């Protein structure tokens, strides 16, 4: 048997192509999406900055605000000392726009981004509201990996309107370091043959998994860079830090065999599409929604997912987001029903200008059994009529200019 257990003459397995997508200053980017006049201006998102409030913290700060020493998790009082609130003198360049945290809105924008990621990759691991790993080994190869990653960035920017930094590498930990390497709006590709040379000069505190305390302990041992860590005796690291020491040594060498795995089953499946400007042709909107419904149904079938709720999302100028949904009497996998319900829900928007349309299924259950068909719920549907169908008018309709709260789902 050859090295690694391969048969003699058998081709070596393809190196994985892993992307780490990290949204830059995500909360601030969302506020700029809502209010384009904030672009290029210092923006601080946090709480406790209003008159009479004394306790609060910075959730995120734009890069323009960071130049004045404002940082995430900083006390809001410190941020205000370093960069006063821009209200008394709107022309004062050494001041910032302060905005309250609107997590529902940020999650809404995040869902738009992640819908694109799930479309472009077979496997997506969502880490947080603003970052995810993608394994795209089956979609591309290293000869065109940079172009693929650029396509991911461009679609997020074009269809959602927020910037992302992307790192590409053969494994998760190196991809994470790569995405942080050239922020904001960066794209760093680390081919397999260049992993060691890329990592070597990286500060040891930037090695994935090394926190501030561990970084200080490593520096006390004379380990300043990832290259120093890679050159260290792994047995001494294990003796000092346990198995964590071996893990960090491996990552400094560019070794990380962790698979990119989703974190549990999704709560919903959705697809959406933006038009080139607002369109007034309702038939065109219906046709696009039918195409999206087909794609969502195909994803649900492939994942053995049954759904009880079907919804649509419609974005009207300037960027007002409306969602409607209908609940079914039981979980189904019915592509025709999905298309028809989505079409009915869209009827409310006949005559409206539309910038974007989306289709979603939610209230999911997962089974490996035969697909459920609506006929199995026919009698109940006849009896329960109004109880079985529910349009949700969204007191939850959102105006992205306004900052109101919304019950979100994954739209």
C-alpha angles and dihedrals in degrees: 000000000000125000113299092020096284120145114249110274094015114134117254114253114264115261110252120252108217126179127199111200115196121180111225115240085335101191091047090047090053091052089052090050088055094043112026091188086077093066111120092009127111108264126187120189115196146093139268099048099110119103111280094021116113105169125066146100142228113261094188139340129207118243089255089058092045089062086070093051098264110145141174115274090019119138108265090230090060091048091051091050091053097039117016122214113271106234111095094051111023091186095055104117093198095066136078142222108248119205132182120244111266101183095173091058092046090050089051092055090043090055089054090053095046092049086063092047092052089050093052100043135047091214125036127176110197107207100176142334091289108031141052142167122232128196104206098165091122093046102050144355137229095270090067102021093114092054091049092051091048089053089054091052094046094050092051091049095044100041102032104021102228129110125246135190116218130198121194122197142135092265143027101255095049092045089053092053090046093054090054094046101081108022138199110046091349134162118195122174120194111188117206094258092054101047097100095046092046094051099042099082095038114119109257089235089063095057106114109260096022109117127192094270094049091045090055091049091049092050089052085061091052094257106137104154140032087254090057089050092049090051093049123105105264091208091058090048090052091048090052102037106017120229088334087071092058091048093052091046089054093049091050086055091050094252116139119142097178111131120232100249130173116247102241128310119320119255092220143002121223145163128193138177134202123218124223093261126327117321127205096193105105092190090059090051091049092049092050091048090051089054091049091047090054090052093048091048091051091052091049092051092047091052094044087241124159119198135205099185130054121192144174132209122208124186115200127186132318090016107296112156120211127179130189127182141178128206122219127215091250144356114290144171100213116144094185092051090048091054094045096048092047089051092051092049090051090056089083089066097053106133094023125116108243129202099177138008130196140181125208141179121201143164086070130190125186127220139161090209128100114300116271115242126206092238088075088067097040099111093046090049091053092050099043101040103154094028090054095054125050128176111204109211096189115234053184092073102124134212106203089205092061110052097223118154123258140189098242122183107185096310 
